[in-house]
Amino acid sequence: MKKKENVSATCDEICHYIKDEVKSGDTVRLSVGRVYIPGKVINNHDGVIQIKIDSEIIKGLTTIDVNKLKEDLIEVEHECEDSVCILEAKDEE
């Protein structure tokens, strides 16, 4: 069973987390505005992630610059080999 962790974080903190912690082969599920983007991470270059999406509606590769979308981030679920971390966006203090 994978370790699961829920964290509230600012959008800047989430962007730093993605830049530092998300690796190729991990799974991410991004909630940005009203858009839900699930996929396998192919590449992460300083927070610009390339994701292989394989959902019923959308299939293929997409590149997402998380810093450009940070104001609209609602939640990021990051699943790696041994854990799942869910980061919920909170207002800046």
C-alpha positions, -999 to 999 in steps of 0.1 A, spaced: 0 0 0 13 34 -10 18 61 17 -7 89 11 -2 125 22 -25 155 18 -9 190 19 -23 225 16 2 247 -2 3 281 -21 5 280 -58 42 290 -57 49 261 -33 31 237 -56 52 249 -86 84 244 -66 72 209 -56 66 200 -92 100 213 -103 119 195 -75 99 163 -69 81 152 -100 102 128 -121 99 109 -154 77 79 -150 56 94 -122 18 100 -126 3 134 -121 -33 145 -120 -36 183 -124 -68 203 -117 -64 236 -134 -95 258 -134 -122 236 -147 -97 213 -165 -86 179 -152 -53 166 -167 -42 131 -158 -11 115 -173 23 99 -170 52 123 -168 76 119 -197 99 148 -189 103 175 -163 125 205 -171 124 231 -144 86 228 -139 77 225 -176 64 189 -177 56 168 -207 27 144 -200 14 114 -219 -24 117 -215 -44 85 -220 -80 94 -211 -113 85 -229 -115 120 -244 -79 131 -249 -49 110 -259 -13 121 -267 15 142 -254 12 176 -241 36 201 -225 25 222 -195 44 251 -180 31 249 -145 44 284 -136 22 300 -164 -9 282 -150 -1 287 -113 -29 312 -106 -55 287 -118 -41 256 -100 -66 239 -77 -50 206 -69 -21 184 -80 -20 147 -72 15 132 -76 20 95 -76 54 79 -76 67 45 -69 60 44 -31 37 73 -23 8 96 -34 9 133 -24 -21 155 -29 -14 192 -29 -44 214 -26 -39 251 -35 -46 276 -7 -47 314 -9 -14 333 -4 -10 345 32 
